[in-house]
Amino acid sequence: MKTVSSITLYSTCPQSKDAQQGEYAALVREIARWSEAAGCHGMLVYTDNGIADPWLVAQHAIEGTTSLRPLVAVQPAYMHPYTAAKMIATLAYLHGRTVDLNLLAGGFSNDLAALGEQAEHDDRYARTVEYGTIVRRLVEGTEPVTFEGRFYQVESLRLTPPVEPSLHPQLLVSGSSPAGVDAARALGAVAVKYPLPPGEEYPTADVDVLRGIRVGIIAREEASEAWAVARERFPEDRRGQLAHSLAMKVSDSHWHRSLSQKDEPEDEESQVYWLRPFKNYSTFCPYFVGSYDDVAAEIAQYINLGFRTFITDIPREPDDLDHACIVLGRAAAASRA
């Protein structure tokens, strides 16, 4: 990426529910092009019961770019690991492109209930390990895959068409709980979380686990300009706050509870870390708002704690990603990375 080689940056694709039907495909291609132009490694594509299928959305992102990797969110409840591996192989065959996977163990509780999902939190991560293991072994394709697990069993299964080694995917696992980190470790995947303020995150003894965070960044040369943009984009929203409160009550997500319980200072501009968009149910990650240098100083602390993968929120304008790259470049320079 353009910022610094020690950091991997993904943007995030807009959701179909936030766009007009006839305009969505073009919007996906446009934001994919913004992301590629900014030097992003890839672009996260969400999945849940209420939005378009991420694999078909990823096809549009690929068609609109030359090297950007779709980071497709994969929920095991939606498809067998063979199907996910077949999607990777087919897109690699058709386009010569890599598709990374963001493996999910959870989701909206109502979505999971509608699908008949009854597994407990930690069991869902155990299933994710089996899922990712089968996908990886199929994609690597060195021999037919036989696997006997608690959740999946396959025998002498081979993936066709084969995937060239240069097109093998990176795996990411969403989850901040011990079970989520353990799943990432077992798969050699990046453990992605929604971060607490940098002063509340601690160095980890798990040096063998790759780390990433999801964040929003609104930064300008002057903090006042950044805050003006932030307040315009995320005004107070009482209906959103009620929706957030309801979601918190039915969620078993560790990150959702920990961020929801945090109090906001009366003077929001006194700090860089900002939770209003999250608590208004406008997005699912904390934001960092301020001058380039102030935001970079905060982000540098995460880099020093071992976080090397960053997934930024959905860009509203093409220069949103340019501003984020300025911050990440300064953060990397100020860190020990």
C-alpha positions as CSV (number, residue, x, y, z in Angstrom):
1,M,0.0,0.0,0.0
2,K,1.1,3.6,-0.4
3,T,1.3,4.4,3.3
4,V,3.8,1.9,4.6
5,S,4.6,-1.7,4.0
6,S,4.3,-2.8,7.6
7,I,0.6,-2.1,7.6
8,T,-2.1,-3.8,5.7
9,L,-5.2,-1.6,5.0
10,Y,-8.6,-2.7,3.9
11,S,-11.5,-0.3,3.2
12,T,-15.2,-1.4,3.6
13,C,-17.8,-1.8,0.9
14,P,-21.1,0.0,1.2
15,Q,-24.1,-2.2,2.1
16,S,-27.0,-2.8,-0.3
17,K,-29.6,-1.6,2.2
18,D,-28.0,1.9,2.1
19,A,-28.3,2.3,-1.7
20,Q,-30.9,2.3,-4.4
21,Q,-31.2,-1.0,-6.1
22,G,-30.4,0.3,-9.6
23,E,-27.4,2.2,-8.3
24,Y,-25.7,-0.3,-5.9
25,A,-23.5,-2.2,-8.4
26,A,-22.0,1.0,-9.8
27,L,-21.5,2.3,-6.2
28,V,-19.6,-0.9,-5.3
29,R,-17.3,-0.6,-8.3
30,E,-16.8,3.1,-7.6
31,I,-15.7,2.7,-4.0
32,A,-13.6,-0.3,-5.0
33,R,-11.7,2.0,-7.4
34,W,-11.3,4.7,-4.6
35,S,-9.9,2.0,-2.4
36,E,-7.4,0.7,-5.0
37,A,-6.4,4.3,-5.9
38,A,-5.6,5.0,-2.2
39,G,-3.4,1.9,-2.0
40,C,-5.7,-0.3,0.0
41,H,-4.8,-4.0,0.0
42,G,-8.5,-5.0,-0.1
43,M,-12.1,-4.1,0.7
44,L,-14.3,-5.8,3.3
45,V,-17.7,-7.0,2.0
46,Y,-20.2,-7.5,4.8
47,T,-22.7,-10.4,5.1
48,D,-26.0,-10.8,7.0
49,N,-29.6,-11.8,6.3
50,G,-30.6,-8.3,5.3
51,I,-28.1,-7.4,2.6
52,A,-27.0,-8.7,-0.8
53,D,-24.8,-11.8,-1.1
54,P,-21.2,-10.8,-0.5
55,W,-19.7,-13.1,-3.2
56,L,-21.8,-11.5,-5.9
57,V,-21.0,-8.1,-4.6
58,A,-17.3,-9.1,-4.6
59,Q,-17.6,-9.9,-8.3
60,H,-18.4,-6.2,-9.0
61,A,-15.5,-5.0,-6.9
62,I,-13.2,-7.3,-8.9
63,E,-14.6,-6.1,-12.2
64,G,-14.1,-2.5,-11.2
65,T,-10.4,-2.8,-10.2
66,T,-7.1,-4.5,-11.3
67,S,-5.6,-5.7,-8.0
68,L,-7.9,-5.0,-5.0
69,R,-8.7,-8.0,-2.9
70,P,-12.3,-8.4,-1.8
71,L,-12.4,-9.4,1.9
72,V,-15.5,-11.5,1.9
73,A,-17.3,-12.0,5.2
74,V,-18.2,-15.7,5.6
75,Q,-20.7,-17.0,8.1
76,P,-20.5,-20.8,8.4
77,A,-24.2,-21.0,8.9
78,Y,-24.7,-19.7,5.3
79,M,-22.6,-22.2,3.3
80,H,-20.5,-25.3,3.5
81,P,-16.7,-24.8,3.5
82,Y,-16.5,-26.5,0.2
83,T,-18.8,-23.9,-1.3
84,A,-16.6,-21.1,0.0
85,A,-13.5,-22.7,-1.4
86,K,-15.2,-23.2,-4.7
87,M,-16.1,-19.5,-4.8
88,I,-12.4,-18.6,-4.2
89,A,-11.3,-21.1,-6.9
90,T,-13.8,-19.9,-9.4
91,L,-13.0,-16.2,-9.0
92,A,-9.3,-16.9,-9.2
93,Y,-9.9,-18.9,-12.4
94,L,-12.2,-16.3,-14.0
95,H,-10.2,-13.2,-13.0
96,G,-6.8,-14.2,-11.8
97,R,-7.6,-12.5,-8.5
98,T,-7.3,-13.3,-4.8
99,V,-10.3,-13.2,-2.4
100,D,-9.5,-13.0,1.3
101,L,-11.9,-14.3,3.9
102,N,-13.2,-12.7,7.0
103,L,-14.6,-15.6,9.0
104,L,-17.5,-14.8,11.3
105,A,-18.6,-16.9,14.3
106,G,-21.5,-14.6,15.3
107,G,-23.9,-12.1,13.7
108,F,-27.2,-10.6,14.5
109,S,-29.0,-12.9,16.9
110,N,-32.3,-12.7,15.0
111,D,-30.5,-13.7,11.8
112,L,-28.9,-16.7,13.5
113,A,-32.2,-17.7,15.1
114,A,-34.0,-17.6,11.8
115,L,-31.4,-19.9,10.4
116,G,-31.8,-22.4,13.2
117,E,-28.4,-21.6,14.7
118,Q,-28.3,-22.9,18.2
119,A,-24.5,-23.4,18.9
120,E,-23.1,-21.5,21.9
121,H,-20.6,-18.7,21.5
122,D,-17.4,-20.7,22.0
123,D,-18.7,-23.7,20.0
124,R,-19.3,-21.3,17.1
125,Y,-15.6,-20.4,17.1
126,A,-14.6,-24.1,17.3
127,R,-16.7,-24.6,14.2
128,T,-15.0,-21.7,12.6
129,V,-11.6,-23.4,13.1
130,E,-12.9,-26.5,11.4
131,Y,-14.4,-24.4,8.6
132,G,-11.2,-22.4,8.0
133,T,-9.1,-25.6,8.1
134,I,-11.1,-27.3,5.4
135,V,-11.2,-24.2,3.2
136,R,-7.4,-23.7,3.5
137,R,-6.6,-27.3,2.8
138,L,-8.9,-27.4,-0.2
139,V,-7.4,-24.2,-1.6
140,E,-3.8,-25.3,-1.1
141,G,-4.8,-28.5,-3.0
142,T,-1.7,-30.6,-2.4
143,E,-3.8,-33.7,-1.8
144,P,-7.5,-34.7,-1.5
145,V,-8.9,-33.5,1.8
146,T,-10.2,-35.9,4.4
147,F,-11.4,-34.3,7.6
148,E,-13.3,-35.7,10.6
149,G,-14.4,-33.0,13.0
150,R,-17.3,-32.2,15.4
151,F,-19.1,-30.0,12.8
152,Y,-17.8,-31.1,9.4
153,Q,-16.7,-34.3,7.8
154,V,-15.3,-34.7,4.3
155,E,-13.6,-37.6,2.6
156,S,-11.2,-37.5,-0.3
157,L,-12.5,-34.0,-1.4
158,R,-10.6,-32.1,-4.0
159,L,-11.1,-28.6,-5.3
160,T,-11.4,-27.9,-9.0
161,P,-10.3,-25.7,-10.7
162,P,-7.1,-25.5,-8.6
163,V,-5.9,-22.2,-7.1
164,E,-2.4,-20.9,-7.9
165,P,-0.3,-20.5,-4.8
166,S,0.0,-16.7,-5.6
167,L,-3.8,-16.4,-5.3
168,H,-4.2,-18.2,-2.0
169,P,-6.4,-16.1,0.5
170,Q,-5.5,-14.5,3.7
171,L,-7.8,-15.5,6.5
172,L,-9.1,-13.1,9.1
173,V,-11.3,-14.0,12.2
174,S,-13.6,-11.5,13.7
175,G,-13.7,-11.6,17.4
176,S,-12.1,-10.1,20.5
177,S,-13.0,-12.9,23.0
178,P,-10.4,-15.6,24.1
179,A,-12.3,-18.1,21.9
180,G,-11.9,-15.7,18.9
181,V,-8.2,-15.2,19.4
182,D,-7.7,-18.9,19.9
183,A,-9.5,-19.6,16.6
184,A,-7.3,-17.1,14.8
185,R,-4.2,-18.7,16.3
186,A,-5.3,-22.2,15.2
187,L,-5.8,-21.0,11.6
188,G,-2.8,-18.7,11.3
189,A,-5.3,-16.0,10.7
190,V,-5.5,-12.3,11.7
191,A,-7.6,-11.8,14.8
192,V,-9.7,-8.6,14.2
193,K,-11.4,-6.7,16.9
194,Y,-13.1,-3.3,17.6
195,P,-10.6,-1.5,19.8
196,L,-10.9,0.1,23.1
197,P,-9.1,3.4,23.6
198,P,-5.4,2.8,23.1
199,G,-4.7,3.4,26.8
200,E,-7.1,0.5,27.7
201,E,-5.6,-2.0,25.2
202,Y,-2.7,-4.0,26.6
203,P,0.3,-5.8,25.0
204,T,-0.5,-9.4,24.5
205,A,1.5,-12.4,25.3
206,D,0.1,-14.0,22.2
207,V,3.0,-13.0,20.0
208,D,2.1,-15.8,17.6
209,V,-1.3,-14.2,16.8
210,L,-1.6,-11.6,14.0
211,R,-3.7,-8.7,15.1
212,G,-6.1,-6.2,13.4
213,I,-8.7,-3.6,14.2
214,R,-11.7,-2.0,12.6
215,V,-11.8,1.8,12.9
216,G,-13.3,4.9,11.4
217,I,-10.9,7.8,10.7
218,I,-11.9,11.4,10.1
219,A,-8.7,13.5,10.1
220,R,-7.7,16.9,8.6
221,E,-4.7,19.2,9.1
222,E,-6.7,21.1,11.8
223,A,-8.8,19.2,14.4
224,S,-11.6,21.8,14.1
225,E,-12.1,20.9,10.4
226,A,-12.2,17.2,11.2
227,W,-14.7,17.6,13.9
228,A,-17.0,19.7,11.7
229,V,-17.0,16.9,9.1
230,A,-17.6,14.3,11.9
231,R,-20.6,16.1,13.4
232,E,-22.2,16.7,10.0
233,R,-21.9,13.0,9.1
234,F,-23.0,11.6,12.5
235,P,-25.5,13.9,14.2
236,E,-27.3,12.9,17.3
237,D,-29.9,10.2,16.5
238,R,-32.3,9.1,19.2
239,R,-33.9,6.4,17.0
240,G,-30.4,5.0,16.3
241,Q,-29.6,5.1,20.1
242,L,-32.7,3.0,20.8
243,A,-31.8,0.5,18.1
244,H,-28.3,0.2,19.5
245,S,-29.7,-0.4,23.0
246,L,-31.9,-3.1,21.7
247,A,-29.1,-4.8,19.8
248,M,-26.9,-4.8,22.9
249,K,-29.6,-6.6,24.9
250,V,-29.7,-9.5,22.4
251,S,-26.1,-9.7,21.5
252,D,-23.5,-12.2,23.0
253,S,-20.7,-10.2,21.4
254,H,-17.8,-9.3,23.7
255,W,-16.8,-6.2,21.7
256,H,-20.4,-5.0,21.5
257,R,-20.8,-5.1,25.3
258,S,-17.4,-3.6,26.1
259,L,-17.8,-0.6,23.8
260,S,-21.5,-0.1,24.8
261,Q,-20.6,0.2,28.4
262,K,-18.1,3.0,27.9
263,D,-19.1,6.5,28.9
264,E,-18.5,9.4,26.5
265,P,-16.9,12.6,27.9
266,E,-19.1,15.7,28.0
267,D,-16.6,17.5,25.8
268,E,-16.3,15.1,22.9
269,E,-13.5,17.1,21.2
270,S,-11.3,16.6,24.3
271,Q,-10.3,13.2,23.0
272,V,-9.7,11.6,19.6
273,Y,-11.5,8.3,20.3
274,W,-15.2,8.8,19.5
275,L,-18.1,6.4,20.0
276,R,-21.1,8.5,18.9
277,P,-21.4,6.8,15.5
278,F,-21.3,3.4,17.2
279,K,-23.8,4.3,19.9
280,N,-26.1,5.9,17.3
281,Y,-26.2,2.6,15.4
282,S,-24.7,4.4,12.4
283,T,-21.7,2.0,12.2
284,F,-20.1,-0.8,14.2
285,C,-16.6,0.6,15.0
286,P,-15.2,3.5,17.0
287,Y,-14.0,6.6,15.2
288,F,-10.8,8.6,15.6
289,V,-11.4,12.3,14.9
290,G,-8.9,15.1,15.0
291,S,-5.8,16.5,13.3
292,Y,-3.5,14.2,11.3
293,D,-0.9,14.3,14.1
294,D,-3.3,13.8,17.0
295,V,-5.0,10.8,15.3
296,A,-1.7,9.4,14.1
297,A,-0.4,9.5,17.7
298,E,-3.4,7.4,18.9
299,I,-3.1,4.9,16.0
300,A,0.7,4.6,16.6
301,Q,-0.1,3.2,20.1
302,Y,-2.1,0.4,18.5
303,I,0.8,-0.4,16.1
304,N,3.1,-0.5,19.1
305,L,0.7,-3.0,20.7
306,G,1.1,-5.3,17.6
307,F,-1.9,-4.4,15.5
308,R,-0.8,-4.4,11.8
309,T,-4.0,-4.8,9.9
310,F,-6.5,-1.9,9.8
311,I,-10.0,-2.1,8.3
312,T,-11.4,1.4,7.8
313,D,-15.1,2.2,7.8
314,I,-17.1,2.8,4.6
315,P,-15.8,5.9,2.8
316,R,-18.2,8.7,2.0
317,E,-15.9,10.6,-0.3
318,P,-12.8,9.4,-2.3
319,D,-10.5,11.6,-0.2
320,D,-11.6,9.9,3.0
321,L,-9.1,7.1,2.3
322,D,-6.4,9.6,1.3
323,H,-6.8,11.2,4.7
324,A,-6.7,7.8,6.4
325,C,-3.5,6.9,4.6
326,I,-1.9,10.2,5.7
327,V,-2.7,9.2,9.3
328,L,-1.4,5.7,9.0
329,G,1.8,6.8,7.3
330,R,2.5,9.2,10.2
331,A,1.4,6.6,12.7
332,A,3.8,4.0,11.3
333,A,6.6,6.6,11.3
334,A,6.0,7.5,14.9
335,S,5.7,3.9,16.1
336,R,8.3,1.3,16.7
337,A,7.1,-0.8,13.7
